Amino acid sequence: MNQFSFEYPFVLGLILLFVICAKWCKERSRAIYFPHVEQLLARSASKSSFLVWLKWIGIVAVIVALASPVITKSYSNSKKEGRDIVLIIDASDSMRQRGFDSSDIFKNKFDVVKEVVADFIDKRESDRLGMITFADVAFISSPLTFEKDFLKNITQMQQLGMAGKRTAINDAVVQSYNILSKSKAKSKIAILLTDGVDNMSKVPFPELESMIKKRDIKLYTVGIGNQRDYNAKYLQALAVAGKGEAYGARDASMLSKIYEEINKLEVTKIDDKKIVQYTYLYTYPLFLAILSFLFFIYFRTSRGT
């Protein structure tokens, strides 16, 4: 944003002083206007209005130059530290259960999850996001990407049964950690959402826990539905190993609040530096003043006054 101002605006008050002296201090005007340059203001029988204008243009221009006009341009140099986040979504058959959203009892859990996840994607700024979908098997629905619209489209395209009916939580977490391990981001996050108990993974829990503890990746776990639907202690153990948090959501509103809380916990760091650029303009009125005084001297001399 550009802003015009004077560094020393009080100097402009000298213009008023000169105007007052021109009217009330005529006997001393020569000393005030041009000290030590008596020849510039020698008495003349016929005063020229043109010379008066040149004189005042020169005086005003000098005072404006002394006030130091300046254009200030300020802008921010924001450096954002983005994060890499992988969303791990349960697409097993148990996600067909309806009644999870009290506002629409005909929606199943998976439909609600897709809506909440799309909203979470929208709110992430300067972050790359990826997605793992799992049931019998775990597969990469989307690699890490900055294209939020693309990822939301992928989310809406997810269908129950596309990866089977059972639940392979451990394998899905391993897949997400494999993706994030190749990332060069300073902050790496995995968010696991499930409503079931692992019953299909090839990777045993002790091996998974050991891997999670060794990696610099934060893991959040979210269990949805009734407590009997998922193993809360199991999800808590995963979150502890991943230095994250474990949550439980009984309904759609709780699930939205959980993702909102994770969104607040994992705020993107912004290093915002304000840079101010100054463009000094005093040379322009100073040049005008010199030009005016030179013309004043020339015309005074040429008239012999």
C-alpha positions as CSV (number, residue, x, y, z in Angstrom):
1,M,0.0,0.0,0.0
2,N,1.4,3.4,-1.0
3,Q,1.0,6.4,1.3
4,F,2.2,10.0,0.8
5,S,3.4,12.0,3.7
6,F,6.0,14.5,5.0
7,E,8.8,13.5,7.3
8,Y,8.9,17.0,8.8
9,P,5.4,18.4,8.3
10,F,5.9,21.2,10.9
11,V,8.3,22.8,8.4
12,L,5.4,23.6,6.2
13,G,4.4,26.2,8.8
14,L,7.2,28.4,7.4
15,I,4.9,29.1,4.4
16,L,2.4,30.8,6.7
17,L,5.3,32.8,8.3
18,F,6.4,34.1,4.9
19,V,2.9,35.1,4.0
20,I,2.5,37.0,7.2
21,C,5.8,38.7,6.8
22,A,5.0,39.6,3.2
23,K,2.0,41.6,4.4
24,W,3.2,43.0,7.8
25,C,7.0,42.9,7.7
26,K,7.7,44.6,4.3
27,E,10.7,46.5,5.6
28,R,12.4,43.3,6.5
29,S,11.2,41.2,3.7
30,R,14.5,41.2,1.9
31,A,16.4,39.9,4.9
32,I,13.8,37.2,5.5
33,Y,13.4,36.0,2.0
34,F,16.9,36.1,0.7
35,P,19.5,36.8,3.3
36,H,22.9,38.0,1.9
37,V,21.4,38.1,-1.6
38,E,20.3,41.8,-1.6
39,Q,20.5,42.1,-5.4
40,L,17.6,39.7,-5.9
41,L,15.2,42.1,-4.2
42,A,16.4,45.5,-5.4
43,R,13.7,48.1,-5.5
44,S,12.0,48.5,-8.8
45,A,9.6,51.2,-10.0
46,S,7.4,48.7,-11.7
47,K,7.0,45.4,-10.1
48,S,6.2,42.5,-12.3
49,S,3.5,40.0,-11.2
50,F,5.4,37.4,-13.1
51,L,8.5,37.9,-10.9
52,V,6.3,37.8,-7.8
53,W,5.0,34.4,-8.9
54,L,8.5,33.1,-9.6
55,K,9.6,34.3,-6.1
56,W,6.7,32.6,-4.3
57,I,7.0,29.4,-6.3
58,G,10.7,29.2,-5.3
59,I,10.0,29.9,-1.6
60,V,7.2,27.4,-1.4
61,A,9.1,24.7,-3.3
62,V,12.1,25.2,-1.0
63,I,10.0,24.8,2.1
64,V,8.2,21.7,0.7
65,A,11.6,20.2,-0.1
66,L,12.7,20.9,3.5
67,A,9.6,19.1,4.8
68,S,10.9,16.0,2.9
69,P,7.9,14.6,1.0
70,V,8.0,10.8,0.9
71,I,6.0,7.9,-0.5
72,T,5.9,5.0,1.9
73,K,5.2,1.5,0.5
74,S,4.6,-1.3,3.0
75,Y,4.0,-4.9,2.3
76,S,4.3,-8.2,4.1
77,N,6.6,-11.0,3.3
78,S,4.8,-14.0,4.7
79,K,6.6,-17.3,5.0
80,K,4.3,-20.2,5.7
81,E,5.5,-23.5,7.1
82,G,3.2,-26.0,5.5
83,R,2.5,-29.4,6.9
84,D,2.0,-32.8,5.2
85,I,-1.2,-34.5,6.4
86,V,-2.5,-38.0,5.5
87,L,-6.1,-38.8,6.1
88,I,-6.8,-42.5,6.8
89,I,-10.4,-43.3,6.1
90,D,-12.2,-46.5,7.1
91,A,-14.4,-47.8,4.2
92,S,-15.3,-51.2,5.7
93,D,-18.8,-52.6,5.7
94,S,-19.6,-51.4,9.2
95,M,-19.6,-47.8,7.9
96,R,-23.0,-48.4,6.3
97,Q,-24.6,-48.0,9.7
98,R,-27.3,-45.2,9.6
99,G,-28.5,-42.8,12.3
100,F,-25.0,-41.3,13.0
101,D,-26.3,-37.9,12.0
102,S,-29.4,-36.9,13.9
103,S,-30.3,-34.2,11.3
104,D,-30.5,-36.9,8.6
105,I,-31.0,-40.4,9.9
106,F,-30.8,-41.9,6.4
107,K,-27.2,-40.9,6.0
108,N,-24.7,-43.6,6.8
109,K,-21.5,-43.1,8.7
110,F,-19.4,-43.0,5.6
111,D,-21.4,-40.2,4.0
112,V,-21.1,-38.1,7.1
113,V,-17.3,-38.8,7.3
114,K,-16.9,-37.7,3.7
115,E,-18.6,-34.4,4.4
116,V,-16.6,-33.7,7.6
117,V,-13.3,-34.6,5.8
118,A,-14.1,-32.3,2.9
119,D,-14.7,-29.5,5.3
120,F,-11.4,-30.2,7.0
121,I,-9.6,-30.2,3.7
122,D,-11.1,-26.8,2.9
123,K,-9.7,-25.3,6.1
124,R,-6.2,-26.4,5.6
125,E,-4.0,-23.6,4.2
126,S,-0.5,-24.1,2.7
127,D,-0.6,-27.8,3.6
128,R,-0.3,-30.9,1.4
129,L,-2.9,-33.5,2.1
130,G,-3.1,-37.2,1.0
131,M,-5.6,-40.0,1.6
132,I,-5.5,-43.7,2.5
133,T,-8.7,-45.7,2.2
134,F,-8.9,-49.1,3.8
135,A,-11.1,-52.1,4.5
136,D,-9.7,-55.6,3.6
137,V,-6.8,-53.8,2.0
138,A,-5.3,-50.3,2.4
139,F,-4.6,-48.3,-0.8
140,I,-3.5,-44.7,-1.6
141,S,-6.6,-42.8,-2.8
142,S,-4.6,-39.6,-3.3
143,P,-0.8,-38.9,-2.9
144,L,0.2,-35.7,-1.0
145,T,-1.1,-32.7,-2.9
146,F,-1.8,-29.0,-2.6
147,E,-4.8,-29.4,-4.9
148,K,-7.7,-29.2,-2.4
149,D,-10.4,-29.4,-5.1
150,F,-8.9,-32.5,-6.5
151,L,-8.7,-34.1,-3.1
152,K,-12.3,-33.2,-2.3
153,N,-13.4,-34.8,-5.5
154,I,-11.5,-37.9,-4.6
155,T,-13.2,-37.9,-1.2
156,Q,-16.7,-37.7,-2.8
157,M,-15.8,-40.6,-5.2
158,Q,-15.0,-43.0,-2.3
159,Q,-17.5,-45.9,-2.1
160,L,-18.1,-48.5,0.5
161,G,-17.0,-51.9,-0.5
162,M,-14.3,-50.7,-2.9
163,A,-11.6,-52.1,-0.6
164,G,-13.6,-55.0,0.8
165,K,-15.7,-55.4,4.0
166,R,-13.4,-56.0,6.8
167,T,-10.9,-53.8,8.7
168,A,-7.1,-53.6,8.2
169,I,-6.2,-50.6,10.5
170,N,-2.6,-51.5,11.0
171,D,-1.9,-51.9,7.3
172,A,-3.5,-48.5,6.6
173,V,-1.3,-46.8,9.2
174,V,1.8,-48.4,7.7
175,Q,0.8,-47.1,4.3
176,S,0.4,-43.6,5.6
177,Y,3.7,-43.7,7.4
178,N,5.4,-44.9,4.2
179,I,4.1,-41.9,2.4
180,L,5.0,-39.4,5.1
181,S,8.5,-40.9,5.6
182,K,9.4,-39.7,2.1
183,S,8.2,-36.2,2.8
184,K,10.6,-33.4,3.5
185,A,8.1,-31.3,5.5
186,K,9.1,-30.3,9.0
187,S,5.7,-31.3,10.4
188,K,4.0,-34.6,9.4
189,I,0.6,-35.7,10.6
190,A,-1.6,-38.8,10.1
191,I,-5.3,-38.8,11.1
192,L,-6.9,-42.3,11.4
193,L,-10.7,-42.6,11.4
194,T,-12.4,-45.9,12.0
195,D,-15.5,-47.5,13.5
196,G,-14.2,-51.0,13.8
197,V,-11.6,-53.4,15.2
198,D,-8.6,-54.5,13.3
199,N,-9.3,-58.0,12.0
200,M,-7.5,-58.1,8.6
201,S,-4.0,-56.6,8.9
202,K,-0.9,-58.4,8.0
203,V,1.2,-56.2,10.3
204,P,0.9,-57.1,14.0
205,F,0.4,-54.4,16.6
206,P,3.8,-54.7,18.4
207,E,5.6,-54.2,15.1
208,L,3.4,-51.3,14.2
209,E,3.8,-49.6,17.6
210,S,7.6,-49.9,17.3
211,M,7.6,-48.3,13.9
212,I,5.3,-45.4,15.0
213,K,7.5,-44.6,18.0
214,K,10.6,-44.4,15.8
215,R,9.1,-42.0,13.3
216,D,8.8,-38.2,13.7
217,I,5.2,-38.3,12.7
218,K,2.2,-37.3,14.8
219,L,-0.7,-39.6,14.8
220,Y,-4.3,-38.7,15.8
221,T,-6.9,-41.5,16.1
222,V,-10.7,-41.0,15.9
223,G,-13.2,-43.8,16.8
224,I,-16.7,-43.2,15.6
225,G,-20.0,-44.8,16.8
226,N,-20.7,-46.5,20.1
227,Q,-17.8,-47.5,22.4
228,R,-18.5,-51.2,21.5
229,D,-18.1,-50.5,17.8
230,Y,-14.3,-49.9,18.1
231,N,-11.4,-50.6,20.5
232,A,-10.8,-47.3,22.3
233,K,-7.8,-48.7,24.2
234,Y,-6.3,-49.9,20.9
235,L,-6.7,-46.4,19.3
236,Q,-5.4,-44.8,22.5
237,A,-2.2,-46.9,22.4
238,L,-1.7,-45.9,18.7
239,A,-2.1,-42.2,19.5
240,V,0.3,-42.4,22.5
241,A,2.9,-44.2,20.3
242,G,2.4,-41.5,17.7
243,K,2.6,-38.6,20.2
244,G,-0.9,-37.5,19.3
245,E,-4.4,-37.7,20.7
246,A,-7.2,-40.2,20.7
247,Y,-10.8,-39.2,20.2
248,G,-14.2,-40.7,20.3
249,A,-17.3,-39.5,18.4
250,R,-20.8,-40.8,19.1
251,D,-22.4,-38.7,16.4
252,A,-21.8,-36.4,13.5
253,S,-21.6,-33.2,15.5
254,M,-18.9,-34.6,17.8
255,L,-17.0,-35.8,14.7
256,S,-17.1,-32.3,13.3
257,K,-15.9,-30.8,16.6
258,I,-13.0,-33.3,16.7
259,Y,-11.7,-32.4,13.3
260,E,-12.1,-28.7,14.2
261,E,-10.0,-29.3,17.3
262,I,-7.3,-31.1,15.3
263,N,-7.4,-28.2,12.8
264,K,-6.8,-25.7,15.7
265,L,-4.0,-27.9,17.3
266,E,-2.2,-28.2,14.0
267,V,-2.2,-24.5,12.9
268,T,0.2,-23.7,10.1
269,K,3.1,-21.5,11.3
270,I,3.3,-18.1,9.6
271,D,6.4,-15.9,9.8
272,D,5.0,-12.5,8.8
273,K,7.6,-9.8,8.3
274,K,6.5,-6.3,7.4
275,I,8.8,-4.5,4.9
276,V,8.6,-0.7,4.4
277,Q,10.1,1.0,1.4
278,Y,10.6,4.8,1.4
279,T,10.8,6.9,-1.8
280,Y,12.0,10.4,-1.1
281,L,10.6,13.1,-3.4
282,Y,12.4,16.2,-2.1
283,T,14.6,16.5,-5.2
284,Y,11.5,17.5,-7.3
285,P,10.4,20.6,-5.4
286,L,14.1,21.4,-4.9
287,F,14.7,21.3,-8.6
288,L,11.6,23.5,-9.1
289,A,12.8,26.0,-6.5
290,I,16.3,26.3,-8.2
291,L,14.6,26.7,-11.6
292,S,12.3,29.4,-10.3
293,F,15.1,31.4,-8.6
294,L,17.3,31.1,-11.8
295,F,14.4,32.5,-13.9
296,F,13.8,35.2,-11.2
297,I,17.5,36.3,-11.3
298,Y,17.5,36.2,-15.1
299,F,14.4,38.3,-15.6
300,R,15.4,40.8,-12.9
301,T,18.8,41.2,-14.4
302,S,17.5,41.5,-17.9
303,R,15.2,44.3,-16.8
304,G,18.0,46.0,-15.0
305,T,16.1,46.3,-11.8
